[in-house]
Amino acid sequence: MAAEGSAPGAPSHPVPSAAHLPPWAGWTIGLVFIAVAWFVALATPGEAQIQAPFRVPASVGDAATGRSFTVTFTDLRRASEVSADGWSADGNWLVVDLEAEAVQTEAGTSIQYAKLELDGVQFDASERPDSLAGSALAVGAPREGSLAFELPEGVEAGEGRIELALNAINQELDSMIVLSFDLAEVKTVDQTELLENGWVNP
């Protein structure tokens, strides 16, 4: 017979409260909460990731469009001598030809950030020859030109990445056109001439 005051069908023994759980159960619950918190922390992007530039992958021959500009890489090659408009220099050069144009507005639209990252080491585009870097871009009228990167002697392989952006100092929350490649697979020539920096002929 049920105890006086108890509801019909109620268990005859009280259900253990959290305070009466065995010690191992408390430890297990605590470890579960720690694990969940750890996974949440890993999945939550940090401040640097939130403000990182929006990388737009590119490939040779195909247009890559960011928020404010479009770039088409047309050729990639290595050379031991480069020349442009009466200037020439020997060395270990990586040269890329490209076309670029503005997307939304022409005001302040020019490639101010042009870098090569090779196995974690960064190289700026050479300022010795005239290049497309810094040239004003127009909407609907692409410009063409070349960028030349001078590498240390003997460097012939490595995972490379050419990065282009409009802001030379701060690329946060902006588009960055990125061409990734294997330096060992880039064709090599003895001498090459840089494209003249100018408008693309229709």
Secondary structure, DSSP 8 states (H G I E B T S, - for coil): ---TT--TT--SS----GGGS-HHHHHHHHHHHHHHHHHHHHHS--HHHHTS-EEEEE-TTSEEE-SSEEEEEEEEEEEEEEEETTEEEEEEEEEEEEEEEESS--TT-B--EEEEEETTEEEE--SSS--STT-B-BBTB-EEEEEEEEE-TT----EEEEEEES-SS--TTSEEEEEEEEGGGS-EEEEEE---SEE---
